């Protein structure tokens, strides 16, 4: 097969202007032979990876079938996302089983569809602290007594991630069991103290979910979960860059203080994403969306209505460089989920990338060497 050459673009992280693709792989960065396509004026980033997304375009992961998941994938591809983890809020085991089967089927067929590729699943809050539940549904929370991790429905293939509170009963043993069974154990919806956090870290937990949100904050006489994460060099976190969940100045502060090599951007988007202002029935309650802010009937913020593209634009507006933003939107999430073939524009990597114009609009999304969205 002859190579396709995407030329005359700015390639983020390099001094080159061309990217050559053969099949699903990047085969050259710089001038190369092949059928050339002119992308003058565009900036090519590695494809964005969203490890925390509950839905979009009226479709909620918790109630989605294969067709619904494909629709979410199409929306993501239009917004520069090339890989994602469908994310549950706490639910019944029967519903987990049904949706896991749908995700399995999606993974089998998605390569032939113009969609971002699901690469696993994220269970948010199965083992959460009820006092830090946020928009989650505590009636579906589980206690850990020994077998609950093994009993969670799993995909045939793919990444398994969960957000949990290490202070729940049996939480440290839960951490060990998650790690033993190959889960990414991410701390969140928690008010754990420093000793518990240190034990969780020693047991294999290395990441925090939606930093600042649903966790104890930083105080000069109480480090809190936030302070602990900022001062632990080997701990990473993800953060919702919508300017609502976290004040933009605090967003910049946290990412600068931690270092962009330790931060992953997420959307935490819900099914109302892409639907505009209004009232939506989600997770058994009414959620209002107004001017980008969500609120449930209990008065809590209930996820976001942004895409990863929006998060990228937010970070660029705060003065982070193309390379820094690419790291947080692509490279770091790829490392987090252990998919080394994703997240960068280098020879041998899977050809997943997105091209933005000078206004920041998505003009092209390529997944596995195939153009899945062309907005030029």
N, C-alpha and C positions, 0 to 999 in steps of 0.2 A: 504494500500500500504506500502511495506517495504521501509525503508530509503536507500538512496545511500550515501556511506561514501567516501568522497574525502580525502585521508589520506596521511601522510608523506610529506606534503607541508608546506611552511611558510605561515601563514594566516596573512595578513597585519593588523596591529592594535591590534593584540593579541599575546599571548605567546603560542597559541595552534598550532597543526599541522594537525588537521582534521576538516572537515566541513560536517555536515550531512544534506541531503536534502530529503524532502518528498513532492511529488507533486511539486508545484511551490514555496514552502517556505523553508527557512533555519530552521531546527528544533533543531539543536545542533551545538555548536562550541566547539570542543574537542572530546574526545573519545565517541563513540556511537555505538549502534548496527546497522547492515545494510550490504548490499552488498558493500564490500570495493574495492576501486580502488586506486592503488598506484601512487602517483604523486610526488615521491621523486625528489628533486632538483628544484621543481617549486615554484614560489611565486604567491599566489592567492590574487588578488585585487578585490574590488567591480567593477562591470562592468562600463566602461567609459560611460559618458553621454555627447553628443555633442548637444548644444542648438543653434548652428549657423553653418549650413552646406548647401551649395547650390548645391552640387552634387558630383559625382565621376564616374570613369570608362566610360566617354563619355556621361553621362546622367545628364542633368540639371533639377533641380526641376521645374523651370518655364515652361518647355515644356514636363515634364514627364507624362506618363500614369502609370497605376498600375504596369505593368510589369517593367517599368523603375525604379519606386520607390523600387520594390522588389530587383532589381539588385544593387541599392545603398545600400539597407539593407544587402545584402549578403556581399558586400565589407566591410561594417562597422563591421559586425559580425566577419569577418576574422581578423579584426584589433582591436578586443577587445571592440568594442562599443556595448552596449546592449540597449540603448535608445537614441532617437534623435528627433530633431525638424526640419523637412524639412523647408528650409528657402528661401523665395522669395526675389528677387530684385524687385524694382517697375515695375509694369506691368499694363496691361489693366484690368478692372473689369471682362471682359469676360474670360480672361485667369485665373485670380484668381478663378473664379467660377468653371471652368473646373478642375483645379488642386486640389482645395479643395474637389471636389467630388471624385477625384482619391485617395486623402489621406484618406478620409472617408472609401472608399472601402478597402484600404490597412489596416487600423486599424481593420476592420472586419475580415480579413483573415490571418493576419500576424502571429498569434499564432501557426499556423500549418506549418509555413515556417522557413527555417534556416536563419533568418534575425534579425538584430537589430530592436527593436520595435519603430515605430513612436508613440510619445505620445502627439503630438500637432503640432502647426505650428508657424513659426516666420516670420512676415512681416518686412523686413528690409527697412527702409527709405521711407515709404509712405509719411510721413510728415517730410521731411528732409530739411536742409538748402542748397540751391543750391550752395552756395559758399564753401560748405564742402561735395560735392557730391561724391568725390572719383571716384569709378568705377560704381556708380549708374547712372540711366538714369533719368535726371531731367524732361524729357517730361512727365513722369508718376507720378511726385510728386503731392500731393493733398494739397489744403488749407483746413483749418478747419473752417466751418461756423456753425456747430451744429449737422449735421446728418451723417457726413462722417464715423465716427466710427461704427455706427449702420449699415451702408450700406456695410461695408467690409464683404465679404463672410466668414462665420464661419463654423468650424467643428461641427458635431453632438455631439462629445465627444472629450475632450482633452484640452491641454494647449494652450492659445493664448498669444503670445508675440509680441511686436513691438518695433523697434528702431526708435526713433523720436527726433527732435530738439525742445526743449521747447520754443525757441525764435521765432518760426514761428508765423504768425498772429493767434491769438487765442490760443497760445500754452499752456498757463496755464489752460484754460478751457478744452483744449484737454486732458491734463494730468488728470484732475479730471474725465473726461468722460471715459477715458481708464480704470482708476482704478474702477470707478463705474460699468463698464461693465465686470470687472473681468480680464482685460488684465494685463500682466506684462509690465509696461511702462519702457523701457530702453532708457536712454539718449545716443545719438550718432549722428554722422554726424552733428556736432553742433559747434557753436562758441559763445554760450550763455555766458553772463556775470554772475558775482557772484549773483547779486540780482535775476535774472531770475532763476538761478540754485537753489537758496534757496527757491524760490516760488514753483518750480517744486517739490523739496523735500517735502515741507510742503503739497503739493497736492497729494503726494503718490509715486513719482518716487524715487526709491531706488538703481537703478543699472545703470551701464554704459556699452556700447557695444564697443568691441575691443579697449581697453584702449590704449591711445596715438594716435591711428589712427583716422583720420577724426575728430579731435577736437583740440582746442587750447592747446598749451603746457605750461610747467612751466617756468616762468621767475621770477627773483628776484624782479622785480617791477610790475609784472602782474601774479597773481596766475594762471589764465587760468582754463580751465575745468579740466586739469590734476591735478593741485595743489588743486583745490577745492575737488576733489574726494579723494585725499590722506589725506586731513585734516578733512574729515567728517567721524567720526567713524561708522556711521550707513549706509554708502554708500558702495556698493560692485561693483566690475567690473569684466568683462571677458577680456581675453587677448589672442592674437594669438602667440603661442609659437613655431614659425617656425625659429626664428633667423634672419628673413628678415624684417618682418613688424616691429619688435622691436629688436634693438641690444641686444644680449644676456646679456651684463652687465646691460643694462637698464631693461631688463626683470627680472633679479634677483633682482635688486634694488627695482623695483616697488612691486614685490611680498613680499620681506622682509619688505619694509616700510609699506605696507598696512597690512600685516599679512596673512598667507595662509588660514586662516579661512574666509577671505573676498574676495578671488580670485577664479574665475572659468576659467579653460582652455577651449578654443574653437579651432576648426580647421579653420573656415571660408573657407572651401575648395570649389573649383569649379569643374565643370564637367571634367576638364583635370586631376584631381587627379587620380593617378594610371596609367596614359597614357604615361608618359615620356616627354622628350623635344619635342617641335614642335609648330606649329601654329594651333590654334583652333578657330572656329566660335562660339562665346558665347555672348549672350545678344545683338545680332545685330552688333557685331564688331569682329575684329580679336584680339585674345589674344595670345601673345607669351609666351611660357614657356621655360626657359633655366636654368638649374642647380638649380631648385627649386624656381626660381623667376618668377612671372607673371608680364606682362606689357601689357596694352591695347594701342589702337591707339592714345590715348591722353597722353600717357606717365605715367599713373598712375598704381600703383600696383593694380591688379584686383583679390583680394582674394588669397588664398594659394593653395598649392597642397600637403598638409600634411594630415595625419589622427590624431585622438586623441592619437593613439599609439605613433606616432612620437612626439607629444607634451609631452607625459609622459616621453619618453626617453630623450628629451631635458631638462626637469626639473630635472630629476635624474642626468644628466651630469653636471648640475649647482650646485649640492650638496644638493638639497632638499631631505629629507628622504622619504622612502616609504609611511609613514603615511601622510606627508605633500602633497606629490604628489597625493595620493589617495583622500585626502580632496578636492584638486583643480579639479581633473578629474572626481570625482564621487559624493562625499558628498555634496559639495557646489552647483553644478548644480541641484542636486535633491532638495535641499532646495529652490533654486531660482524658480524652476517651481512648487513647492508645492507638490512633489511626495515623501512623507515621507517613503514609503515602498521601495524606491530605495536608492542606494548610500552608503550602508554600509553592513558589514558582521556580522549580529547580528540575534539572534533567532527571528523569525516572519517576517523578511524581505523577499522580493521576491528574489529567488535564481538566481540572475544575477551576474555573476563573470567571471573573465578572469585570466588565469594562464600564467605567463611569465617564460621563462627559465633563466639561469644565464647570457645569452647573451642578454636578453631583448626581445627575440622573442616571439610572441604569440603562445602558444601551445594548448590552450583550451579556448573556450568561451561557457559559459552556460547561457541560458536565460530562466527564469521561470522554472528552474530545468531541462531543456532539453539541451543536448549537441548540439549546432548548428555549431560548428567548432572544429575539432580535428586535430591538426597539429603535433601530437607527432610521 
